[in-house]
Amino acid sequence: MARIIVADAGPLIAFAGVGQLELLRILFGEVVIPQSVKDECLAKPGEDAALIQQAITQGWLAVQQRPAQPETLSPVLGPGESDAIRIGQEDPQLEFRVSNIVPPYIFG
């Protein structure tokens, strides 16, 4: 059974940058991202942004619309990381999370 994961921008950009974004679809089936992560991924035009947009268009990279959150969860986290963590905390279907920055000291 495929797992649904929530991802931050860093891993998406890194996988796309080496031409392996599709690997996430193969491993997990569906990847959920908040709008803030989409915005970060597509902010700079390039091959990686084009691959990420293609995955969104194909539907396996799903953008979850959320109310804007005025604060990040921690001073070391940006809006994308904070929104991705919030999605992971709120949605029981998400059994695995991909992020490049969730140090253990944030959550104890």
All heavy atoms as an XYZ file, in Angstrom:
814
protein
N       0.831     -1.179      0.000
C       0.000      0.000      0.000
C       0.879      1.246      0.000
O       1.815      1.361      0.776
C      -0.881     -0.029      1.246
C      -1.797      1.143      1.376
S      -2.990      0.829      2.699
C      -2.747      2.293      3.645
N       0.564      2.185     -0.884
C       1.343      3.411     -0.978
C       1.086      4.290      0.235
O      -0.014      4.336      0.762
C       0.982      4.161     -2.251
N       2.110      4.964      0.669
C       1.993      5.890      1.789
C       1.859      7.307      1.247
O       2.365      7.630      0.189
C       3.213      5.798      2.682
C       3.333      4.441      3.353
C       4.526      4.405      4.251
N       5.724      4.304      3.426
C       6.945      4.237      3.894
N       7.151      4.272      5.176
N       7.970      4.129      3.104
N       1.174      8.140      1.981
C       1.091      9.555      1.651
C       2.053     10.277      2.582
O       2.051     10.050      3.783
C      -0.335     10.093      1.857
C      -1.322      9.328      0.987
C      -0.388     11.579      1.528
C      -2.775      9.653      1.293
N       2.870     11.149      2.006
C       3.826     11.890      2.825
C       3.626     13.383      2.613
O       3.025     13.813      1.630
C       5.281     11.503      2.526
C       5.661     11.850      1.091
C       5.517     10.033      2.812
C       7.140     11.794      0.836
N       4.131     14.151      3.525
C       4.172     15.606      3.379
C       5.637     16.002      3.249
O       6.494     15.467      3.944
C       3.470     16.337      4.548
C       4.121     16.045      5.873
C       3.402     17.826      4.303
N       5.909     16.904      2.320
C       7.300     17.261      2.038
C       7.531     18.754      2.170
O       6.637     19.565      1.937
C       7.685     16.809      0.635
N       8.737     19.077      2.496
C       9.221     20.446      2.519
C       9.879     20.736      1.163
O      10.147     19.822      0.381
C      10.213     20.584      3.672
C      10.765     21.989      3.775
O      10.019     22.945      3.564
O      11.961     22.114      4.052
N      10.170     21.983      0.887
C      10.741     22.378     -0.398
C      12.132     21.803     -0.649
O      12.440     21.391     -1.777
C      10.787     23.902     -0.497
N      12.977     21.769      0.373
C      14.366     21.331      0.181
C      14.502     19.974     -0.485
O      15.199     19.846     -1.500
N      13.862     18.940      0.037
C      13.974     17.631     -0.602
C      13.382     17.602     -2.009
O      13.930     16.957     -2.899
C      13.192     16.705      0.331
C      13.214     17.388      1.643
C      13.190     18.860      1.332
N      12.275     18.303     -2.232
C      11.680     18.329     -3.570
C      12.635     18.960     -4.578
O      12.843     18.423     -5.673
C      10.361     19.097     -3.557
C       9.231     18.498     -2.743
C       8.019     19.415     -2.772
C       8.872     17.110     -3.230
N      13.212     20.083     -4.201
C      14.158     20.762     -5.086
C      15.387     19.889     -5.324
O      15.890     19.789     -6.446
C      14.538     22.144     -4.508
C      13.306     23.060     -4.528
C      15.700     22.762     -5.271
C      13.461     24.345     -3.722
N      15.862     19.217     -4.270
C      17.041     18.350     -4.411
C      16.752     17.155     -5.320
O      17.537     16.859     -6.231
C      17.501     17.865     -3.035
N      15.623     16.471     -5.105
C      15.276     15.335     -5.964
C      15.082     15.791     -7.406
O      15.530     15.129     -8.339
C      14.011     14.629     -5.459
C      14.262     13.603     -4.401
C      14.037     13.906     -3.060
C      14.710     12.333     -4.718
C      14.264     12.961     -2.077
C      14.939     11.381     -3.740
C      14.719     11.685     -2.412
N      14.399     16.917     -7.604
C      14.186     17.430     -8.961
C      15.511     17.841     -9.601
O      15.728     17.613    -10.799
C      13.217     18.613     -8.932
N      16.396     18.412     -8.805
C      17.681     18.872     -9.313
C      18.559     17.769     -9.862
O      19.400     18.004    -10.733
N      18.375     16.554     -9.365
C      19.155     15.415     -9.877
C      18.286     14.505    -10.749
O      18.646     13.366    -11.020
C      19.826     14.609     -8.736
C      20.854     15.469     -8.019
C      18.813     14.038     -7.762
N      17.122     15.012    -11.149
C      16.258     14.266    -12.055
C      15.580     13.061    -11.439
O      15.219     12.120    -12.148
N      15.397     13.055    -10.120
C      14.830     11.886     -9.439
C      13.545     12.196     -8.669
O      13.169     11.447     -7.766
C      15.873     11.284     -8.488
C      17.088     10.731     -9.198
C      16.725      9.587    -10.132
O      15.961      8.696     -9.794
N      17.278      9.633    -11.338
N      12.849     13.270     -9.020
C      11.612     13.617     -8.320
C      10.597     12.474     -8.409
O       9.886     12.182     -7.451
C      11.018     14.903     -8.899
C       9.810     15.472     -8.177
C      10.182     15.869     -6.748
C       9.257     16.669     -8.926
N      10.556     11.811     -9.537
C       9.622     10.702     -9.766
C       9.814      9.576     -8.742
O       8.880      8.817     -8.457
C       9.835     10.168    -11.187
C       8.922      9.066    -11.599
C       7.507      9.536    -11.929
O       7.244     10.743    -11.949
O       6.658      8.655    -12.158
N      10.995      9.485     -8.187
C      11.262      8.459     -7.170
C      10.315      8.588     -5.979
O       9.873      7.579     -5.421
C      12.717      8.555     -6.706
C      13.224      7.498     -5.742
C      13.091      6.102     -6.340
C      14.680      7.769     -5.391
N       9.962      9.802     -5.613
C       9.019      9.997     -4.508
C       7.640      9.425     -4.845
O       6.988      8.824     -4.001
C       8.913     11.482     -4.148
C      10.173     12.112     -3.576
C       9.982     13.603     -3.366
C      10.584     11.440     -2.283
N       7.202      9.597     -6.093
C       5.921      9.026     -6.511
C       5.973      7.507     -6.490
O       5.051      6.845     -6.025
C       5.522      9.500     -7.909
C       4.135      8.991     -8.321
C       3.893      9.118     -9.806
N       4.825      8.374    -10.612
C       4.794      7.050    -10.806
N       3.883      6.310    -10.226
N       5.691      6.474    -11.566
N       7.072      6.949     -6.958
C       7.220      5.497     -6.980
C       7.222      4.927     -5.563
O       6.571      3.922     -5.289
C       8.515      5.104     -7.736
C       8.370      5.458     -9.224
C       8.842      3.629     -7.551
C       9.678      5.418     -9.999
N       7.919      5.576     -4.657
C       8.020      5.073     -3.287
C       6.765      5.304     -2.458
O       6.401      4.469     -1.634
C       9.201      5.725     -2.570
C      10.593      5.310     -3.039
C      11.652      6.164     -2.354
C      10.830      3.837     -2.763
N       6.113      6.453     -2.653
C       5.046      6.849     -1.742
C       3.676      7.023     -2.386
O       2.682      7.100     -1.683
C       5.434      8.145     -1.014
C       6.720      8.022     -0.277
C       7.855      8.679     -0.699
C       6.817      7.212      0.851
C       9.059      8.562     -0.015
C       8.014      7.086      1.544
C       9.132      7.765      1.106
N       3.596      7.125     -3.690
C       2.312      7.272     -4.357
C       1.861      8.709     -4.417
O       1.688      9.268     -5.491
N       1.663      9.331     -3.279
C       1.218     10.722     -3.236
C       2.074     11.499     -2.250
O       2.412     11.003     -1.180
C      -0.248     10.818     -2.818
C      -0.775     12.240     -2.801
C      -2.238     12.347     -2.414
O      -2.902     11.318     -2.221
O      -2.710     13.482     -2.286
N       2.401     12.717     -2.640
C       3.154     13.624     -1.788
C       2.309     14.888     -1.621
O       1.837     15.456     -2.609
C       4.525     13.974     -2.395
C       5.268     14.974     -1.518
C       5.360     12.712     -2.604
N       2.107     15.303     -0.389
C       1.315     16.486     -0.079
C       2.259     17.615      0.312
O       3.223     17.396      1.049
C       0.337     16.188      1.082
C      -0.407     17.443      1.507
C      -0.633     15.082      0.695
N       1.974     18.807     -0.206
C       2.749     19.989      0.176
C       1.785     21.143      0.458
O       0.733     21.247     -0.159
C       3.777     20.416     -0.902
C       3.091     20.740     -2.236
C       4.841     19.343     -1.076
C       4.009     21.362     -3.274
N       2.154     22.023      1.381
C       1.357     23.232      1.580
C       1.671     24.249      0.476
O       2.702     24.156     -0.199
C       1.809     23.736      2.946
C       3.171     23.174      3.134
C       3.220     21.885      2.365
N       0.789     25.216      0.310
C       0.977     26.265     -0.698
C       2.315     26.981     -0.512
O       2.981     27.312     -1.482
C      -0.172     27.274     -0.630
C      -0.089     28.387     -1.660
C      -0.264     27.905     -3.084
O      -1.140     27.097     -3.362
N       0.568     28.386     -3.987
N       2.723     27.189      0.727
C       3.997     27.886      0.982
C       5.184     27.114      0.415
O       6.154     27.715     -0.061
C       4.181     28.137      2.481
O       4.068     26.930      3.214
N       5.127     25.781      0.440
C       6.199     24.963     -0.139
C       6.154     25.056     -1.663
O       7.189     25.186     -2.312
C       6.111     23.505      0.362
C       7.019     22.589     -0.450
C       6.476     23.447      1.837
N       4.967     24.995     -2.233
C       4.843     25.161     -3.691
C       5.443     26.496     -4.107
O       6.219     26.560     -5.062
C       3.381     25.086     -4.115
C       3.188     25.365     -5.598
C       1.730     25.465     -5.984
C       1.603     25.882     -7.441
N       0.222     26.160     -7.823
N       5.079     27.568     -3.397
C       5.587     28.896     -3.736
C       7.115     28.931     -3.686
O       7.758     29.508     -4.565
C       5.011     29.949     -2.786
C       3.502     30.117     -2.940
O       2.925     29.650     -3.949
O       2.894     30.698     -2.019
N       7.685     28.310     -2.676
C       9.149     28.278     -2.541
C       9.792     27.475     -3.670
O      10.806     27.880     -4.233
C       9.526     27.683     -1.186
C      10.999     27.731     -0.878
C      11.340     27.195      0.500
O      10.444     27.097      1.364
O      12.526     26.866      0.715
N       9.181     26.355     -4.017
C       9.731     25.493     -5.074
C       9.692     26.151     -6.453
O      10.569     25.900     -7.285
C       8.964     24.174     -5.139
S       9.260     23.058     -3.773
N       8.668     26.961     -6.688
C       8.486     27.556     -8.011
C       8.967     28.997     -8.095
O       8.842     29.633     -9.148
C       7.007     27.471     -8.413
C       6.407     26.062     -8.428
C       4.948     26.121     -8.872
C       7.210     25.115     -9.298
N       9.555     29.511     -7.026
C       9.981     30.911     -6.986
C      11.095     31.213     -7.985
O      11.171     32.317     -8.520
C      10.425     31.285     -5.573
N      11.955     30.245     -8.222
C      13.103     30.450     -9.096
C      12.929     29.568    -10.329
O      12.963     28.329    -10.214
C      14.369     30.055     -8.325
C      15.634     30.583     -8.879
C      16.753     30.291     -7.897
C      18.079     30.649     -8.478
N      19.174     30.271     -7.599
N      12.718     30.154    -11.518
C      12.529     29.342    -12.720
C      13.755     28.472    -12.998
O      14.883     28.860    -12.739
C      12.346     30.372    -13.834
C      11.991     31.647    -13.151
C      12.631     31.580    -11.789
N      13.495     27.287    -13.493
C      14.576     26.369    -13.821
C      14.028     24.973    -14.048
O      12.815     24.730    -13.946
N      14.921     24.058    -14.343
C      14.540     22.671    -14.616
C      13.852     22.032    -13.412
O      12.859     21.330    -13.555
C      15.787     21.856    -14.996
C      15.520     20.400    -15.269
C      14.903     20.149    -16.629
O      14.984     21.025    -17.499
O      14.333     19.051    -16.802
N      14.387     22.275    -12.208
C      13.772     21.677    -11.018
C      12.362     22.223    -10.805
O      11.434     21.468    -10.512
C      14.642     21.861     -9.772
C      15.008     23.303     -9.480
O      14.819     24.174    -10.350
O      15.494     23.565     -8.373
N      12.162     23.514    -10.976
C      10.826     24.096    -10.826
C       9.866     23.527    -11.868
O       8.702     23.240    -11.559
C      10.893     25.613    -10.941
N      10.344     23.326    -13.091
C       9.504     22.761    -14.148
C       9.082     21.328    -13.810
O       7.922     20.945    -14.027
C      10.237     22.801    -15.484
N       9.996     20.534    -13.260
C       9.663     19.158    -12.875
C       8.668     19.133    -11.715
O       7.759     18.296    -11.681
C      10.932     18.386    -12.505
C      11.865     18.050    -13.660
C      13.178     17.478    -13.138
C      11.195     17.085    -14.628
N       8.827     20.042    -10.786
C       7.897     20.116     -9.647
C       6.512     20.538    -10.131
O       5.505     19.960     -9.743
C       8.462     21.047     -8.554
C       9.692     20.392     -7.914
C       7.396     21.364     -7.504
C      10.530     21.307     -7.051
N       6.460     21.533    -11.023
C       5.169     21.961    -11.585
C       4.516     20.815    -12.359
O       3.303     20.621    -12.282
C       5.339     23.182    -12.481
C       4.031     23.681    -13.068
C       3.013     24.046    -12.004
O       3.259     24.918    -11.173
N       1.856     23.397    -12.007
N       5.302     20.052    -13.089
C       4.773     18.903    -13.837
C       4.160     17.879    -12.877
O       3.090     17.340    -13.137
C       5.887     18.264    -14.661
C       5.436     17.068    -15.466
C       6.583     16.452    -16.257
O       7.766     16.728    -15.998
N       6.251     15.631    -17.216
N       4.826     17.615    -11.763
C       4.301     16.669    -10.770
C       2.988     17.177    -10.173
O       2.063     16.398     -9.932
C       5.336     16.420     -9.674
N       2.888     18.482     -9.953
C       1.645     19.071     -9.449
C       0.541     18.898    -10.487
O      -0.578     18.491    -10.168
C       1.854     20.556     -9.078
C       2.781     20.679     -7.870
C       0.516     21.241     -8.808
C       3.287     22.084     -7.601
N       0.856     19.187    -11.734
C      -0.115     19.043    -12.821
C      -0.574     17.599    -12.962
O      -1.758     17.331    -13.203
C       0.494     19.555    -14.141
O       0.870     20.925    -13.974
C      -0.496     19.441    -15.291
N       0.349     16.654    -12.794
C       0.003     15.230    -12.879
C      -0.851     14.772    -11.703
O      -1.496     13.743    -11.780
C       1.277     14.378    -12.960
C       2.026     14.545    -14.251
C       3.390     13.857    -14.232
O       3.899     13.445    -13.192
N       3.999     13.771    -15.402
N      -0.823     15.505    -10.619
C      -1.682     15.218     -9.485
C      -1.089     14.391     -8.363
O      -1.699     14.263     -7.306
N       0.106     13.847     -8.541
C       0.678     13.052     -7.445
C       1.398     13.935     -6.421
O       1.610     13.520     -5.292
C       1.582     11.934     -7.952
C       2.842     12.345     -8.643
C       3.028     12.494     -9.980
C       4.094     12.643     -8.032
N       4.318     12.879    -10.240
C       4.993     12.963     -9.057
C       4.538     12.667     -6.705
C       6.323     13.317     -8.809
C       5.866     13.011     -6.456
C       6.739     13.319     -7.509
N       1.730     15.153     -6.814
C       2.240     16.145     -5.877
C       1.073     17.097     -5.617
O       0.724     17.928     -6.461
C       3.452     16.883     -6.451
C       4.158     17.872     -5.531
C       4.617     17.209     -4.233
C       5.342     18.502     -6.235
N       0.418     16.913     -4.476
C      -0.838     17.600     -4.188
C      -0.610     18.797     -3.277
O      -0.014     18.661     -2.205
C      -1.812     16.625     -3.533
N      -1.106     19.936     -3.697
C      -0.977     21.158     -2.908
C      -2.200     21.270     -2.003
O      -3.333     21.277     -2.474
C      -0.878     22.405     -3.813
C      -0.749     23.670     -2.967
C       0.292     22.273     -4.773
N      -1.951     21.320     -0.712
C      -3.030     21.456      0.265
C      -3.173     22.918      0.646
O      -2.233     23.535      1.133
C      -2.744     20.603      1.508
C      -3.910     20.585      2.473
C      -3.626     19.722      3.675
O      -3.073     20.203      4.655
N      -3.989     18.462      3.604
N      -4.351     23.450      0.381
C      -4.633     24.841      0.742
C      -4.898     24.902      2.246
O      -5.627     24.082      2.783
C      -5.845     25.354     -0.032
C      -5.663     25.315     -1.529
C      -4.506     26.172     -2.019
O      -4.218     27.228     -1.471
N      -3.826     25.708     -3.051
N      -4.274     25.853      2.892
C      -4.417     26.018      4.338
C      -4.566     27.497      4.657
O      -4.037     28.330      3.946
C      -3.173     25.527      5.071
C      -2.701     24.166      4.736
C      -1.430     23.800      5.509
N      -1.382     24.246      6.880
C      -2.021     23.671      7.893
N      -2.759     22.641      7.685
N      -1.912     24.141      9.117
N      -5.240     27.789      5.752
C      -5.270     29.193      6.176
C      -3.854     29.670      6.497
O      -3.038     28.901      7.001
C      -6.113     29.162      7.449
C      -6.781     27.840      7.481
C      -5.982     26.914      6.620
N      -3.582     30.893      6.168
C      -2.248     31.450      6.440
C      -1.968     31.436      7.942
O      -2.825     31.768      8.748
C      -2.155     32.865      5.908
N      -0.776     31.031      8.291
C      -0.340     31.015      9.685
C       0.660     32.157      9.871
O       1.679     32.191      9.197
C       0.337     29.683     10.031
C      -0.562     28.488      9.907
C      -1.587     28.430     11.033
O      -1.331     28.887     12.135
N      -2.734     27.874     10.743
N       0.386     33.069     10.763
C       1.258     34.239     10.904
C       2.624     33.925     11.514
O       3.560     34.665     11.315
C       0.459     35.166     11.822
C      -0.440     34.252     12.592
C      -0.745     33.088     11.674
N       2.721     32.843     12.257
C       3.975     32.549     12.942
C       4.532     31.208     12.507
O       3.793     30.277     12.197
C       3.745     32.506     14.458
C       3.286     33.824     15.039
C       3.061     33.725     16.538
O       3.477     32.734     17.159
O       2.451     34.655     17.078
N       5.844     31.113     12.515
C       6.479     29.822     12.288
C       6.491     29.067     13.613
O       6.302     29.644     14.678
C       7.914     29.988     11.753
O       8.686     30.704     12.708
C       7.915     30.716     10.414
N       6.707     27.762     13.544
C       6.707     26.943     14.756
C       7.938     27.163     15.621
O       7.937     26.859     16.806
C       6.602     25.462     14.381
C       5.285     25.039     13.738
C       5.362     23.592     13.275
C       4.135     25.222     14.704
N       8.990     27.664     15.017
C      10.250     27.870     15.725
C      11.042     28.942     14.981
O      10.884     29.090     13.768
C      11.039     26.546     15.745
O      12.364     26.761     16.153
N      11.906     29.656     15.664
C      12.713     30.673     14.984
C      13.618     30.105     13.887
O      14.010     30.830     12.986
C      13.548     31.288     16.104
C      12.844     30.952     17.364
C      12.112     29.673     17.119
N      13.953     28.817     13.954
C      14.838     28.228     12.948
C      14.078     27.649     11.762
O      14.693     27.165     10.819
C      15.755     27.135     13.556
C      16.651     27.720     14.628
C      14.959     25.970     14.079
N      12.752     27.704     11.789
C      11.941     27.173     10.699
C      11.333     28.298      9.880
O      10.908     29.308     10.426
C      10.809     26.297     11.242
C      11.194     25.032     11.978
C       9.961     24.356     12.558
C      11.937     24.083     11.061
N      11.262     28.078      8.576
C      10.574     29.024      7.707
C       9.108     28.657      7.575
O       8.643     27.643      8.119
N       8.357     29.458      6.817
C       6.931     29.181      6.637
C       6.650     27.812      6.005
O       5.723     27.119      6.418
C       6.459     30.305      5.715
C       7.466     31.390      5.876
C       8.758     30.708      6.192
N       7.443     27.411      5.016
C       7.235     26.119      4.365
C       7.429     24.952      5.310
O       6.595     24.034      5.375
N       8.513     24.979      6.058
C       8.759     23.911      7.033
C       7.645     23.868      8.079
O       7.141     22.805      8.427
C      10.107     24.092      7.742
C      11.306     23.861      6.870
C      11.986     25.143      6.426
O      11.460     26.234      6.672
O      13.050     25.038      5.811
N       7.278     25.030      8.586
C       6.237     25.090      9.618
C       4.906     24.569      9.095
O       4.234     23.779      9.766
C       6.067     26.527     10.120
O       7.222     26.941     10.820
N       4.520     24.976      7.882
C       3.254     24.508      7.315
C       3.288     23.007      7.036
O       2.299     22.309      7.257
C       2.922     25.280      6.039
C       2.514     26.712      6.307
O       2.185     27.048      7.466
O       2.511     27.513      5.346
N       4.422     22.497      6.551
C       4.533     21.054      6.300
C       4.407     20.266      7.602
O       3.716     19.240      7.654
C       5.861     20.734      5.606
N       5.023     20.744      8.651
C       4.928     20.074      9.956
C       3.491     20.132     10.464
O       2.962     19.132     10.969
C       5.910     20.693     10.969
C       7.349     20.351     10.564
C       5.610     20.190     12.387
C       8.399     21.147     11.307
N       2.836     21.277     10.319
C       1.437     21.390     10.759
C       0.545     20.383     10.028
O      -0.322     19.757     10.634
C       0.925     22.809     10.529
C       1.424     23.805     11.541
C       0.783     25.173     11.310
N       1.310     26.145     12.230
C       2.176     27.124     11.906
N       2.579     27.256     10.667
N       2.613     27.958     12.826
N       0.741     20.238      8.729
C      -0.049     19.260      7.971
C       0.203     17.865      8.525
O      -0.728     17.094      8.743
C       0.286     19.313      6.470
C      -0.251     20.603      5.853
C      -0.307     18.097      5.743
C       0.196     20.824      4.419
N       1.461     17.531      8.751
C       1.803     16.219      9.291
C       1.209     15.967     10.663
O       0.796     14.852     10.981
N       1.132     16.998     11.469
C       0.561     16.846     12.808
C      -0.955     16.703     12.772
O      -1.541     16.040     13.612
C       0.915     18.066     13.676
C       2.370     18.128     14.056
C       2.717     19.416     14.788
O       2.119     20.470     14.561
N       3.695     19.331     15.667
N      -1.601     17.323     11.793
C      -3.062     17.370     11.753
C      -3.704     16.225     10.985
O      -4.872     15.935     11.204
C      -3.511     18.694     11.125
C      -3.134     19.901     11.949
C      -3.301     21.206     11.193
O      -3.754     21.190     10.030
O      -2.958     22.256     11.768
N      -2.980     15.590     10.064
C      -3.586     14.588      9.188
C      -3.118     13.188      9.564
O      -1.971     12.830      9.350
C      -3.230     14.889      7.736
C      -4.024     14.060      6.746
O      -4.501     12.970      7.118
O      -4.163     14.497      5.603
N      -4.005     12.342     10.104
C      -3.603     11.004     10.549
C      -3.211     10.065      9.405
O      -2.573      9.050      9.644
C      -4.838     10.483     11.290
C      -5.967     11.273     10.743
C      -5.409     12.610     10.364
N      -3.564     10.391      8.156
C      -3.170      9.554      7.024
C      -1.681      9.650      6.734
O      -1.118      8.774      6.100
C      -3.914      9.977      5.754
C      -5.366      9.629      5.718
C      -5.902      9.903      4.326
O      -5.463      9.298      3.368
N      -6.822     10.838      4.253
N      -1.058     10.721      7.174
C       0.342     10.959      6.852
C       1.224     10.218      7.842
O       1.407     10.635      8.963
C       0.634     12.453      6.858
C      -0.195     13.244      5.846
C      -0.027     14.732      6.084
C       0.167     12.883      4.436
N       1.755      9.098      7.396
C       2.530      8.262      8.302
C       4.025      8.483      8.196
O       4.790      7.929      8.939
C       2.195      6.792      8.066
C       2.541      6.314      6.670
C       2.276      4.847      6.487
O       3.167      4.057      6.844
O       1.207      4.493      6.000
N       4.468      9.286      7.268
C       5.892      9.515      7.071
C       6.065     10.932      6.565
O       5.263     11.412      5.790
C       6.425      8.518      6.048
C       7.910      8.580      5.862
C       8.765      8.045      6.806
C       8.454      9.161      4.742
C      10.133      8.096      6.636
C       9.820      9.218      4.559
C      10.657      8.680      5.501
N       7.115     11.585      7.011
C       7.332     12.959      6.590
C       8.731     13.124      6.020
O       9.686     12.600      6.566
C       7.138     13.913      7.777
C       5.742     13.835      8.303
C       5.598     14.587      9.601
N       4.314     14.230     10.166
C       4.141     13.568     11.279
N       5.181     13.207     11.998
N       2.943     13.284     11.721
N       8.827     13.870      4.933
C      10.120     14.185      4.341
C      10.401     15.646      4.613
O       9.615     16.506      4.257
C      10.116     13.945      2.815
C      11.410     14.449      2.200
C       9.942     12.475      2.507
N      11.497     15.916      5.270
C      11.884     17.291      5.514
C      13.394     17.344      5.649
O      14.023     16.404      6.095
C      11.242     17.842      6.785
O      11.646     19.171      6.987
N      13.942     18.461      5.261
C      15.385     18.610      5.408
C      15.754     19.287      6.711
O      16.906     19.404      7.028
C      15.953     19.413      4.220
C      15.395     20.808      4.149
O      14.271     21.068      4.578
N      16.153     21.722      3.566
N      14.745     19.722      7.499
C      15.091     20.391      8.742
C      13.982     20.189      9.778
O      13.040     20.940      9.849
C      15.372     21.897      8.524
C      15.715     22.596      9.825
C      14.252     22.581      7.800
C      16.238     23.980      9.676
N      14.080     19.155     10.525
C      13.220     18.964     11.694
C      14.106     18.379     12.781
O      14.020     17.213     13.109
C      12.028     18.032     11.388
C      11.124     17.954     12.611
C      11.214     18.552     10.213
N      14.996     19.200     13.317
C      15.894     18.699     14.357
C      15.107     18.231     15.575
O      14.078     18.802     15.903
C      16.748     19.917     14.710
C      16.489     20.930     13.664
C      15.198     20.597     13.011
N      15.594     17.193     16.239
C      14.881     16.650     17.384
C      14.673     17.646     18.516
O      13.729     17.542     19.272
C      15.747     15.490     17.845
C      16.973     15.517     17.031
C      16.813     16.508     15.937
N      15.544     18.645     18.621
C      15.397     19.586     19.731
C      14.168     20.461     19.611
O      13.732     21.073     20.567
C      16.656     20.452     19.889
C      16.971     21.341     18.720
C      16.350     22.568     18.553
C      17.915     20.940     17.780
C      16.654     23.381     17.488
C      18.202     21.750     16.690
C      17.582     22.959     16.553
O      17.870     23.764     15.492
N      13.547     20.528     18.441
C      12.340     21.353     18.280
C      11.157     20.734     19.010
O      10.374     21.416     19.623
C      12.023     21.551     16.784
C      13.106     22.391     16.136
C      10.649     22.205     16.609
C      12.963     22.558     14.648
N      11.045     19.400     18.935
C       9.879     18.746     19.507
C      10.204     17.939     20.755
O       9.366     17.234     21.268
C       9.207     17.863     18.457
C       8.696     18.676     17.314
C       9.325     18.631     16.092
C       7.608     19.506     17.469
C       8.877     19.403     15.047
C       7.133     20.273     16.434
C       7.777     20.221     15.215
N      11.415     18.050     21.226
C      11.743     17.462     22.497
C      12.108     16.050     22.495
O      12.162     15.360     23.405
